[in-house]
Amino acid sequence: MGHLGAQDILKRVDAHDWELTVEIRLSSEVPIQLGPDGRPMGIFRPDQLWPYRPPWIDGTRWLEVKPNGFFDTQGGRIRMPFVEETASSQAEVERLDGSFFIGTRQDESAITKGTLFPKDSLGESSVEFGLSKGRDTTMRWSITLPHQSYAIVVDESEAAKLPWPRSVSSDVAPALQASGLIDSDDPVFTEAVQAIAGDRLRLVSPWRAAKSLLAGVIRTIRVGEPDVARGRSTSVRGILSRKASESAKSNVVNPVEDVLVAVGVLRAAGLPARAVHGVRFRNLRTPPDLVTWGEWFHPDLGWVPFDMQFLRGDGVINRGVDQKWRGFGEIRDLERRVPIALRLHPESDARGWYPWAYWSWESLVEQPGFFEQALELKMIDRGRVPNRGVAP
């Protein structure tokens, strides 16, 4: 009552067009390490090389060995997620494209036989490749999707006046429940809310309560671990993350786990929240960064973004919740980011591979016992959108 409309409080500005390609490459041709005498020292599983990579490993002395298995794709399915809309982005789903290769042969029917799944309970969509006959030691696939991203600005004084909602709509209720790696039903999150806010949580507006909860996470947990697993030639092998409850019980987390813990705390406090896993454009000569941020929901605002890394670096724990926080609601940097997924792997019975890289597979006739995984991200800058200062 008496409040400004959501688009007057939380505004999208500086529209920017991007084209994002996410490619996954798998190979069962697992390398071995040569010792000082030039003889093989043994076969190492990819998950043994990170994060405790032995200091004697010399990247120039790898030797390829025979495959330890094959991928037989007949009748199999591979699922890749994508995000149609977040607080700061909108995808052009009608222009979604993809490709699949088994060895050097392209399976053009993988897309035509594929299935497009609508948004799930958190708002994540996905495409499933339908695979035909093929058997090889390598396979790769990719999806390409144009996005429009925006910076976000906020009217802090109006946002802070909004009251707690009387109820949560069925559309966003799943963002209050445990999902994937965010096991927010673990008692550690209820205890964290009690320790941070006590019985004062609802004495302030949800805008200020969310700030207080995030500040509590920043005070109690230190970020100091890597969140990206890298292989040979510094290629990205995937994202490292434990379950949110396990991270919350530890003293040190990585940036991805930091967001998962924050989302778990917000959910335990009655605020629908989700993590957004995506990429950030740096420059034309440098690959995009993997980055994770969060969003929480208010019915009068929609999804509100927050960036834990920015909040930590900006020293918000030394400010009052009545002050404006850059990185909470207002994030100009979001126009240079594109979301990939809302989970690190699809929430189904299908098999994913650690370190996480968003995808999963089902019903492969044959698959290697272990293999190397590489994640490649291509982000093409299509430029600012003319005459679109504020989104409608």
C-alpha positions in Angstrom: 0.0 0.0 0.0 1.4 3.3 -1.1 4.7 1.8 -2.4 6.2 2.5 -5.7 6.0 -0.3 -8.4 8.7 -2.9 -8.5 10.2 -1.4 -11.7 10.5 2.0 -10.0 12.4 0.6 -7.0 14.6 -2.0 -8.7 15.5 -1.0 -12.2 17.3 -2.7 -15.1 19.6 -0.2 -16.9 22.4 -0.4 -19.5 21.1 -3.3 -21.6 23.9 -5.3 -23.2 23.7 -8.1 -25.8 25.8 -11.3 -25.4 26.1 -14.7 -27.0 27.2 -17.5 -24.7 28.5 -20.9 -25.7 29.1 -23.6 -23.1 31.1 -26.6 -24.3 31.9 -29.8 -22.5 34.7 -32.1 -23.6 35.3 -35.6 -22.2 38.2 -37.9 -22.9 39.1 -41.3 -21.6 42.7 -41.0 -22.8 43.9 -40.4 -19.3 47.6 -39.2 -19.1 50.4 -40.6 -16.9 53.3 -38.7 -15.4 56.9 -39.5 -16.4 59.4 -39.7 -13.7 63.0 -38.2 -13.7 64.2 -41.3 -15.5 61.6 -40.9 -18.2 59.6 -44.0 -17.1 55.9 -43.8 -16.3 55.2 -43.2 -12.6 51.6 -44.4 -12.6 48.2 -43.5 -13.8 46.4 -40.7 -11.9 42.6 -40.3 -11.8 41.7 -36.7 -12.8 40.1 -36.1 -9.3 43.4 -37.0 -7.7 45.1 -34.1 -9.4 43.1 -31.4 -7.6 43.3 -29.7 -5.3 46.3 -31.6 -3.9 48.4 -31.6 -7.0 51.8 -33.1 -6.3 54.6 -30.5 -6.6 56.7 -32.8 -8.8 54.1 -32.9 -11.6 55.7 -31.3 -14.7 53.2 -30.4 -17.3 55.7 -30.8 -20.1 56.3 -34.5 -19.3 52.9 -36.0 -19.7 52.5 -39.1 -21.9 49.2 -40.2 -23.4 48.4 -43.8 -22.8 45.8 -46.2 -24.3 42.2 -45.3 -23.4 40.8 -46.8 -20.2 37.4 -47.1 -21.7 34.9 -46.0 -24.4 31.8 -43.8 -24.6 29.0 -45.8 -26.3 26.2 -43.2 -26.9 23.4 -45.3 -28.5 20.1 -44.4 -26.9 21.8 -42.1 -24.3 20.8 -38.7 -23.2 22.8 -35.7 -22.1 21.1 -32.8 -20.4 22.4 -29.2 -20.3 20.7 -26.4 -18.3 20.1 -22.8 -19.2 18.4 -19.8 -17.6 15.7 -17.9 -19.4 15.5 -15.0 -16.9 17.1 -13.7 -13.8 16.9 -10.3 -12.1 19.4 -9.0 -14.5 19.1 -11.0 -17.7 16.8 -12.3 -20.4 17.6 -15.1 -22.9 16.3 -15.4 -26.4 15.3 -19.1 -26.2 14.0 -19.2 -29.7 17.6 -18.8 -30.9 19.0 -21.7 -28.8 21.4 -23.9 -30.7 23.7 -26.8 -30.0 26.0 -29.5 -31.4 27.2 -32.9 -30.4 30.3 -34.9 -31.5 31.4 -38.4 -30.7 35.0 -38.6 -31.6 35.4 -36.5 -34.8 31.9 -37.4 -36.1 29.1 -34.9 -35.5 25.7 -36.4 -34.5 23.4 -33.9 -36.2 20.3 -35.8 -35.0 21.2 -35.1 -31.4 19.4 -31.8 -31.6 16.5 -32.8 -33.8 15.8 -35.8 -31.5 16.4 -33.6 -28.4 13.9 -32.3 -25.9 13.5 -28.8 -24.5 12.3 -28.8 -20.9 10.4 -25.8 -19.5 11.4 -24.0 -16.3 11.6 -26.2 -13.2 10.8 -25.3 -9.6 13.7 -22.8 -9.3 13.3 -21.3 -12.8 16.0 -23.3 -14.6 15.3 -24.7 -18.1 17.2 -27.4 -19.9 17.8 -29.1 -23.2 18.3 -32.8 -23.6 20.4 -34.3 -26.5 19.0 -37.5 -27.9 22.0 -39.6 -28.9 22.3 -42.1 -31.7 24.9 -44.9 -32.3 28.5 -44.0 -31.7 31.5 -45.3 -29.8 34.8 -43.5 -29.2 37.2 -42.3 -26.5 36.2 -38.7 -26.7 33.0 -36.8 -27.0 32.0 -33.1 -26.8 28.9 -31.0 -27.0 27.8 -27.4 -26.7 24.9 -25.1 -26.5 24.8 -21.5 -27.7 22.2 -19.0 -26.4 21.9 -15.2 -26.9 21.3 -13.2 -23.7 20.5 -9.6 -22.9 22.0 -8.5 -19.5 21.4 -5.4 -17.5 23.0 -3.5 -14.7 20.7 -3.1 -11.6 20.1 0.1 -9.7 17.8 0.4 -6.6 15.9 3.1 -4.7 17.2 2.1 -1.3 14.8 4.2 0.8 11.7 2.7 -0.9 13.0 -0.9 -0.9 13.7 -0.6 2.9 10.0 0.3 3.5 8.5 -2.8 2.0 6.9 -5.1 4.6 7.2 -8.8 5.1 4.8 -10.6 2.8 1.9 -12.4 4.4 2.5 -15.5 2.3 4.8 -17.0 -0.4 3.3 -17.8 -3.8 3.5 -21.3 -5.1 5.8 -20.1 -7.9 8.7 -19.2 -5.6 7.9 -21.5 -2.7 10.5 -24.1 -3.9 13.2 -21.4 -3.3 12.5 -21.9 0.4 13.2 -25.6 0.3 16.3 -27.7 0.1 17.6 -28.2 -3.4 20.7 -29.8 -4.9 23.8 -28.8 -2.9 21.8 -26.3 -0.8 20.5 -28.5 1.9 18.9 -25.6 3.7 16.8 -27.9 5.9 19.9 -28.8 7.9 19.7 -27.5 11.5 23.0 -25.5 11.0 21.1 -22.9 9.0 18.3 -22.4 11.6 20.9 -22.1 14.3 22.8 -19.5 12.1 19.6 -17.4 11.8 19.1 -17.5 15.5 22.7 -16.6 16.2 22.6 -13.7 13.8 19.2 -12.2 14.4 17.7 -13.9 17.4 14.1 -12.9 17.9 14.7 -9.5 16.2 14.5 -10.8 12.6 11.0 -9.6 11.8 11.3 -6.3 13.7 12.9 -4.8 10.6 11.9 -4.9 6.9 12.9 -8.0 4.9 15.3 -5.8 2.9 17.3 -4.9 6.1 16.8 -8.4 7.5 18.5 -9.9 4.4 21.4 -7.5 4.8 21.8 -8.5 8.4 21.8 -12.2 7.6 24.4 -11.8 4.8 26.6 -9.7 7.1 26.4 -12.5 9.7 27.6 -15.0 7.1 30.5 -12.7 6.2 31.5 -12.3 9.9 31.5 -16.0 10.7 33.0 -17.6 7.6 36.2 -16.9 5.8 36.7 -17.3 2.1 40.1 -18.7 1.2 39.8 -21.8 -1.0 39.8 -22.2 -4.8 36.4 -22.8 -6.5 37.7 -23.8 -10.0 39.5 -27.0 -10.8 42.0 -26.7 -13.5 43.7 -29.4 -15.6 46.6 -29.4 -18.0 47.3 -26.2 -19.9 45.2 -24.4 -17.2 41.9 -25.7 -18.8 38.9 -25.5 -16.6 37.8 -28.9 -15.4 34.8 -27.8 -13.4 33.6 -26.1 -10.2 34.5 -27.3 -6.7 31.8 -27.2 -4.1 30.7 -29.1 -1.1 27.1 -29.2 0.2 26.1 -25.9 1.8 25.7 -27.5 5.3 29.2 -29.0 5.2 30.6 -25.6 4.1 28.6 -23.8 6.9 30.3 -26.0 9.5 33.8 -25.3 8.3 36.0 -22.3 8.9 37.0 -21.7 5.3 35.0 -21.9 2.1 35.5 -21.0 -1.5 33.5 -18.2 -3.3 30.8 -20.6 -4.7 30.3 -22.2 -1.3 30.0 -18.8 0.3 27.0 -18.0 -1.9 25.4 -21.5 -1.2 25.7 -20.9 2.5 24.2 -17.4 2.2 21.3 -18.8 0.2 20.8 -21.5 2.9 20.7 -18.9 5.7 18.2 -16.7 3.8 15.9 -19.7 3.1 16.0 -20.7 6.8 14.9 -17.2 7.7 11.9 -17.4 5.4 13.3 -15.5 2.4 13.1 -17.4 -0.9 16.6 -17.5 -2.4 18.7 -19.1 -5.1 22.2 -19.2 -6.4 23.1 -18.1 -10.0 26.1 -19.7 -11.6 27.4 -17.8 -14.6 30.2 -16.1 -16.4 31.6 -12.5 -16.4 33.1 -10.8 -19.4 36.6 -9.5 -18.8 38.1 -8.3 -22.1 38.5 -9.5 -25.7 41.8 -11.2 -25.0 41.0 -13.0 -21.8 38.5 -15.9 -21.3 35.4 -15.0 -19.2 35.5 -15.7 -15.4 33.3 -18.2 -13.8 31.3 -16.4 -11.1 28.4 -17.2 -8.7 26.1 -14.7 -7.1 22.8 -14.9 -5.3 19.2 -13.7 -5.6 16.4 -13.5 -3.0 12.8 -12.8 -3.6 10.2 -10.3 -2.5 6.8 -10.2 -4.1 6.9 -6.4 -4.5 10.4 -6.5 -6.1 10.8 -9.8 -7.8 14.3 -11.4 -7.6 16.9 -9.2 -5.9 20.6 -9.9 -6.7 23.5 -9.9 -4.2 27.2 -10.5 -4.7 29.0 -12.0 -1.7 32.5 -11.3 -3.1 31.6 -7.7 -3.7 30.0 -7.3 -0.3 33.1 -8.8 1.4 35.5 -6.6 -0.5 33.4 -3.5 0.2 33.5 -3.9 4.0 29.8 -3.9 4.5 30.1 -5.4 7.9 31.3 -2.1 9.1 28.1 -0.3 7.9 24.6 -0.2 9.2 21.8 -2.1 7.4 20.1 1.3 7.0 22.9 2.4 4.7 23.1 1.7 1.0 25.3 -1.4 0.1 26.8 -1.7 -3.3 26.6 -5.4 -4.2 23.2 -5.8 -2.6 20.4 -5.0 -5.0 22.4 -2.4 -6.9 25.1 -4.1 -9.0 26.3 -2.3 -12.1 28.6 -5.1 -13.0 25.7 -7.4 -13.8 25.5 -6.1 -17.4 28.8 -8.0 -18.0 27.5 -11.3 -16.6 25.4 -14.1 -18.2 23.8 -16.9 -16.2 24.5 -20.5 -17.1 22.5 -22.4 -14.5 20.8 -22.2 -11.1 22.4 -25.5 -9.9 25.9 -27.0 -10.4 24.2 -30.1 -11.8 20.7 -31.0 -12.9 18.5 -32.2 -10.0 17.6 -35.6 -11.2 18.7 -39.2 -11.0 21.0 -38.7 -13.9 24.8 -38.9 -13.3 26.9 -35.8 -13.1 30.6 -35.6 -12.8 32.7 -34.0 -10.1 34.1 -31.3 -10.3 30.6 -30.0 -11.3 30.1 -28.6 -14.8 26.3 -28.3 -15.0 25.6 -31.3 -17.2 24.3 -34.8 -16.6 23.8 -38.0 -18.6 21.6 -41.0 -18.6 21.4 -44.4 -20.3 24.8 -44.6 -22.0 25.4 -48.2 -23.0 29.1 -48.0 -22.0 31.2 -45.3 -20.3 34.8 -45.2 -19.0 35.5 -45.8 -15.3 37.1 -42.3 -15.2 38.0 -39.7 -17.7 39.1 -36.1 -18.1 36.6 -33.3 -18.3 37.1 -29.8 -19.8 34.7 -26.9 -19.7 35.1 -24.2 -22.3 33.2 -20.9 -22.2 32.9 -18.4 -25.1 31.3 -15.1 -24.5 30.8 -12.9 -27.6 30.1 -9.2 -27.0 27.3 -8.0 -29.3 27.4 -4.5 -27.8 25.1 -2.2 -25.9 21.5 -2.0 -26.9 20.7 1.4 -28.4 18.0 3.5 -26.9 17.3 1.0 -24.1 18.5 2.8 -21.0 15.8 1.2 -18.8 14.1 -2.1 -19.6 10.3 -1.9 -19.9 
